[in-house]
Structure formats: structure tokens, C-alpha cells
Amino acid sequence: MQNRADVDDSYEDERSWQRLANCLGVDPDLFFPERGVSTREAKEVCRGCVVRSDCLDYALANGEKFGIWGGLSERERRTVRRARAANSGRGGAASA
């Protein structure tokens, strides 16, 4: 049985990428805009981020439904999810 410290450590390990994120210290409201408000500024913060793929993977793995994660909106993440599901349904082989 895992003790609380082990659980806390594993949680920290899986989210350690956040310490390197460009968005660290940026107002979170920028990444959760109201419907119809531009996401351009949030995506610009993500553009050169060294942990962008980690952020996107986290959002996809955890079913994040709102906000900009890994430089993508929820609609864009749904497209990625569908493409990955379709690709895994074909044995994971990419077509040339």
C-alpha cells in the first residue's frame, strides 16, 4: 500500500514540467477566456514553450475540457483526440 508521501511525490513528478512552463506566473484568466474572446495571446505564450507537448499530453490524458493547454483550445484538442483514437484503431501505424 502506498503511503501519502509516495502519492504526493508521484503527483509532483507527473506535473514537474509545470515549473518550466512559459505560463508560470501569467494570469490564468488569459488561458480560460470567455466564449467568443480571442485565444491569440494565450497561444502566443505557449508558442515557444519548452514543455508545450507535456502540457498538451497532460490535458489530453486528464480530459481537460476548458482553456488553452499546450497551445490548443478544447476544439483543437478534440481533433487531436479523435485523430489519435483513429490512429490507434488502425494499430498505430501512420500512413505515408
Secondary structure, 3 states (H helix, E strand, C coil): CCCHHHHHHHHHHHCHHHHHCCCCCCCHHHHCCCCCCCCHHHHHHHHCCCCHHHHHHHHHHCCCCCCCECCECHHHHHHHHHHHHHHHHCCCCCCC
